[in-house]
Every structure is written in C-alpha cells, then in structure tokens.
C-alpha cells in the first residue's frame, strides 16, 4: 500500500512577514518521515519558502498563498500571489540587495514551475529528499544483489 499525499495551505499577508511562513513550514515539515535524516533538504525548503514569500510580498505587493504537498517522492512548495506577470530571470547587478530570489530557488529545488492562475500566478518548486539507506537485505530497490540466489 503506497503513501497517500498530505498537504497544508495557509495565506500569509504582507503584515505577517516571511518569518511566520518559515515557522509554519518548519512546523509542518517536522511531521514528515524524512526531515530529520535530510537536514540539507529541509534547509533548502525553508530558504525557498523565504524567497518565494518575499517575492509575493515585495514584487506583487500581495498576500502569499503557500501550499505544501508531500506525495511520498517530492515535496511541492507552491506560492501564489495576485500579480499575473510571470517572473523573468534577470542578472542582479554586483552589490544589489535583491534580484536573486528565483535564481536561488531554481538552484535549490529539483524542479521549478511558474504558472498563471485565475487571480495571479503560482511558483512551484519540487524538493526530493535523498534516498534512504538500502533495504535491510542490502539491496536497494531495483538493484542487483551479489552472491548466491536465495535457497
């Protein structure tokens, strides 16, 4: 029996700030089975949430609607805002204090997708935690074991 998807959603108005979104995300990620064994992925997710919520607040002057979905393979982090204009990659000037957010998310996530929505846009980043240790018999799924066949 496979794992069913789990998810959470919350809106963060500009007044609540990015810190609230990070804290909310961290609290929900603690319930997932892989977060203790994959601290790098956990920190990447939290940084991506910071960047995406900041972008919604600063560039769209909008509430950030954050949705987290764990499907057993990938954690989908989606932030929607009210600005219908899709972000464009840009080169931040040396010394600039902004302009790198989407590039950071793209570097951290396994995939990033931007979609128009009926009331704006959504940016979704997928994070796949590293595979766990090999199965108890020493063979990873799909692997070829060495030694004699079982009797």
PyMOL commands that set and color helices and strands:
alter all, ss='L'
color gray80, all
select helices_A, chain A and resi 14-29+39-59+101-108
alter helices_A, ss='H'
color red, helices_A
select strands_A, chain A and resi 6-12+64-70+75-81+111-117+120-127
alter strands_A, ss='S'
color yellow, strands_A
deselect
rebuild
show_as cartoon
